[in-house]
Amino acid sequence: MPTNPQEDRIKIVDLLRTISILAVLANHFFSINFSPSSQAGGVAEQFFRPLYMRFALSGAYGVSIFFVLSGFLITRMTASRNSNIYLVSRRQFYIRRAARILPLLILIFSFVLIVNVSCALVPDGNVPQQLSIIFSPDMHKFDWKFFLCCFTLTLNWLYIFTSYKYGMQLGILWSIAVEEQFYLLFPLWLRTAGNYKRFTSLLIILIILGPIARYLGNFYEGPKFTASFTNSFASFDLISLGVLLFFTEQKCRNFLSRSKSISVALCTFGTILVTATYFATTTGDPTNRIYGPSVLGVGVFLCLLGGLQIKEFESIPKPITMIGELSYGLYLYHPLVLFLLWPILLGKSALLGFFLFVTTSVFLGWASLRYFEHPVNRLIRKRFL
């Protein structure tokens, strides 16, 4: 086990993160519909557009894949820093998590509030369209419930129990809220369980609860997609699959490393399962929404269980995996990029527009990680650890 997982990156994991974040970006770019004309562009555009539209249609599954990867990576890093993972230091775990997540999250929150306060000074009817979609400038929405949910990282529940539309920049934070709720409980669950058998039993319970929570969400009288897809228990199963993947891979590593054919078969079957689920189902369908994330999660589980033992994946070019390394920043920054590039993207072909969108997001994510997130992260850890 590496002593510094941040430096010893896993190429196949970053490859899946690259695919996942591109799926999310494609979905949001497609939802804005910058290029409504299917006749725009040349031969490349005519070939790319149908593929892009199908890829974008199921982009919400990108978040489901992220949850599995996140569970695996957090458990891996926690195990590397604790000789006994069941005696994990809660203080150190929370400080490291806060140092990684909060700096950029606070920056985004601050920017959104500044934009909304500024828009409150603009006469009614003069707010540009891009502001309404990306930031939804309405100061009446920012009441005590909003700030309470911000501070407690429970925005996903606010979105379920209110009919407010907070815009894309705040809307995407539901997944961050779900992850942090899980990780708030994660070290407590480890210490309470105390051993592999009891902890695995808890993970299996959470995995079973996932589709049940998504099923019950379809009966909600409010926004059914939000209730069934973004409530915490509807995603805890995917993070739990990622956690279980770490322990399973540890136990099977020696066997799989000696049996390359089995590793390749597991990775291939998992890839087929993920691909088939992604392109054959959509989260817009209530039935697909119940089982789709679970099947997708199992596919990612099998793909990585076998793929982690296939050394050929380590030769994946850096430019491909780099997008995955920047996925957190890309996720939080991409609505802002849509806002800034709005006049340029409007009317462009899907091929050119999406390329500009992704390229700008990657540059901003890289600059943020290098010059803001990493320095602040190190400062927090130096001060409190």
Stockholm file with secondary structure:
# STOCKHOLM 1.0

chainA/1-385         MPTNPQEDRIKIVDLLRTISILAVLANHFFSINFSPSSQAGGVAEQFFRPLYMRFALSGAYGVSIFFVLSGFLITRMTASRNSNIYLVSRRQFYIRRAARILPLLILIFSFVLIVNVSCALVPDGNVPQQLSIIFSPDMHKFDWKFFLCCFTLTLNWLYIFTSYKYGMQLGILWSIAVEEQFYLLFPLWLRTAGNYKRFTSLLIILIILGPIARYLGNFYEGPKFTASFTNSFASFDLISLGVLLFFTEQKCRNFLSRSKSISVALCTFGTILVTATYFATTTGDPTNRIYGPSVLGVGVFLCLLGGLQIKEFESIPKPITMIGELSYGLYLYHPLVLFLLWPILLGKSALLGFFLFVTTSVFLGWASLRYFEHPVNRLIRKRFL
#=GR chainA/1-385 SS CCSCTTTSCCHHHHHHHHHHHHHHHHHHHHHHTSCCCTTCSCHHHHHHHHHHHHHHHTTTHHHHHHHHHHHHHHHHHHHHHCSSGGGCCHHHHHHHHHHHHHHHHHHHHHHHHHHHHHHHTSCTTCSCHHHHHHTCCCGGGCSHHHHHHHHTTCHHHHHHHCCCCCHHHHHTTHHHHHHHHHHHHHHHHHHHHCSHHHHHHHHHHHHHHHHHHHHHHTTCSSCHHHHHHSSTHHHHHHHHHHHHHHHHHHHHHHHHHHCHHHHHHHHHHHHHHHHHHHHHCCTTSHHHHHHHHHHHHHHHHHHHHHHTTCGGGGGSCHHHHHHHHTHHHHHHHHHHHHHHHHHHHTTCCHHHHHHHHHHHHHHHHHHHIIIIIHHHHHHHHHHHC
#=GC SS_cons         CCSCTTTSCCHHHHHHHHHHHHHHHHHHHHHHTSCCCTTCSCHHHHHHHHHHHHHHHTTTHHHHHHHHHHHHHHHHHHHHHCSSGGGCCHHHHHHHHHHHHHHHHHHHHHHHHHHHHHHHTSCTTCSCHHHHHHTCCCGGGCSHHHHHHHHTTCHHHHHHHCCCCCHHHHHTTHHHHHHHHHHHHHHHHHHHHCSHHHHHHHHHHHHHHHHHHHHHHTTCSSCHHHHHHSSTHHHHHHHHHHHHHHHHHHHHHHHHHHCHHHHHHHHHHHHHHHHHHHHHCCTTSHHHHHHHHHHHHHHHHHHHHHHTTCGGGGGSCHHHHHHHHTHHHHHHHHHHHHHHHHHHHTTCCHHHHHHHHHHHHHHHHHHHIIIIIHHHHHHHHHHHC
//
